[in-house]
Amino acid sequence: MTSKEQILQSIRTNNVVKDNPLPEYTNFGLTFDDKFSKFTTMLESVGGKALVIKKEELDVTIKKIYPDEKIISTNVDICNLGNFDSNNEDDPHNLKDIDLAVVKGEFAVTENGAVWLKNSENRHRSLYFIAQNIVLVVDKNSLLNNMHEAYDLISFENSTYGVFVSGPSKTADIEQSLVIGAHGPKSGYVIFVE
């Protein structure tokens, strides 16, 4: 027997590792008693704000928050404030003058204050990042606890583009100081409608 074979035999003989069952994952992920309150806290920590309103109040609420915005693009059925159709533009660079984008969120995640955006009717994904301000409109019943619940809802088969967005643009690269609106929307609201 070679020295290599002796070493391997010794390892096999003295192996004390036992087969252990894999951990149980039936109760995986954080849950929250008051999802909206926690979502709001998480969103505000990164510069955003959240509201809950009735569907009929959407236009009035947005006008109250953004009274001076002139060029508004929206893909939300219940919002009538849109006066610029971004889908009519061939070049996404033409979206640079949009003051406010009001876009539909599929669902929101409490643990990190993020909203999943995947709107097949939106021609330019740059709309989410090039507008001066952004409002994400989400059904109140679509507020999830954690990312595990979120991934259960995302279908990656036939997927095109999707992104989690949490508040306005921000960076903390320089001296770990949070700067809002560094390279995208300067402000961000998540409006839950019921």
N, C-alpha and C positions, 0 to 999 in steps of 0.2 A: 504494500500500500504506500502510495506517495505521500509526501507531507501535505499536499493540497487535499487529498482524499481523507487523511487523518483529521485535518481541521474541519472539513465539511461534516464528517461523521460525528465529531465531537459536538458541533453545533446542533446537529439533528438530535443527538442523544440528550443534550442538556437544554433543549429549547423548552422554556417554561411558559411561553405565550399560549394562552388559552383562547379558544374561539369564543368571542363575545358577540352577542346579538347587536345589531345596529341600533342606535338610539331611536326612540319613538318620536315621530314628528306630527302627531295629531293635534297638538295645541301649540302651534308655531306662530310666532309673531306677536307684537304688542296689540292690545285692545284698549279702548278708551270708553269710559262711561259717558263723557261729554265730548263727542268727536268734534263738534264745531268749535268749542272753546279751545281745545288743543290745536286744531288746525289753524285757528286765528293766531295763537301764540307762536307757532312755528313760522307761519307766513310773515308775521310782523318782525320776527327776528332776522329776516332777510330783506326787509324793506317793503313788503307788500301789505295789503289790507284786505279784509274779508267782510262781507255783508250777507244778510239773508233778507230777501224781499219777496213780495208777491210778483208773479209774472207781469201783471198789468202795470206795475210800477217801474219796470226796467228803464224805459226811455226817460222818465222824469228823474230817476235816480242818477243815471249816467250824465244827464244834462246838469244836474246839481253838482256832481263831482267835477265835471269838465265843462264849465260854461263857455269857455273861450275857444275851444277846439273847433276848427273850421272844416278840415278834410277828415272825414270819418269813413272807414271801411268796415263792413260787418258781414258775417256769414251766419248770423243768428236770426232764425225765423221771426222771433218775437221782438226784435229790435228794428225800429223804423227810422233810426237816425242816420243810416248810411247814405252818403252822397257821392261816394267814389267806389266804383266796382273794380277791385284789384284784379279780378279774373279777366277783365277786358284788356289788360296790359300784357303785351308780349314780352317786354323786357322788365324783369323784377327791379331794375334800378329806378324805374319810374315810380316805385312805391316810396321813395325816399322822403316825400313831402307829406306823407300821411301823419296827421296829428294824433289820431286815435284809431286803434284796431279793436273791434269788439268781436271776439271769436268764441266759438263753441268748444267747451271742454267736455270730454266724454265722462270722466269721473275725477274725483279728487282723493288724495291720500293724506290722512290725518297725521301720520308719524313724521312726515317731512314737509308738509305744506305744499305739495306739488299737485299739478293738474295734468292729466294725460290729454294731449291734443293730437287728434288724428282725424282730420276732416278731408274726406276725399273730394269734396266740392271746392276746396281751397286750391287754386292752381299754383300759387307761389308760397312755399314754406317760409320764404324770407319775410312774409307779412308779420309773422310772430316776433321777429327780431329787428325789423327796420322801422316800425312805427315809433313815434315819439312816446306814446303811452299805450298801455294794453289793458283791456278788461276781458277776463275769462268768465264766461257764463256757464254755470254748471247746475244741473238739477240737484236740489237738496238731498234727494234720496240716493244720490250717487256718491256719497261721502263714505269712503272705505277706511278701515283702521290702519292697514299697513301695506307694504309693498308686496307681500305674499298674496294678499287678496287682489291687488292690482294685477299682478302677473297672471293670475287665474283668468282674468277678463281679457287679456291681450291675446289676440290670435296672430301668430307669426306666419301662418300659411298665407298666402295671397296678400301679405302686408306690403304697403308702399312706404309711407313715411309716418312716423309717430315720434313724439317727444314729450318728456315731462318738463313742465315749466313751473317755476316757483317764484312768483313776484317779478319785479323789474330786473333789468340787467344789473349785474353787480360784479365786483372783483375785490379781492383782498390780497392781491399779490404784493403790493408795496407796503412794507412794514406791517403787514397783517392788519391794515386799516381798511374797513369796509367802505367802498365807494359805490354809490347807487347811480345807475344810469351811465355807466362807463362806456359801454359799447352796444347799446340797444335801448329798449324802452326806459324812460326816466322814472316812470311810475307804473305800478301794477295793482289792479284790484281783481279779486275773485268774488263774483256775485253769485250766490246760490239763490235759485228761484224755486218757489214752491207754488 
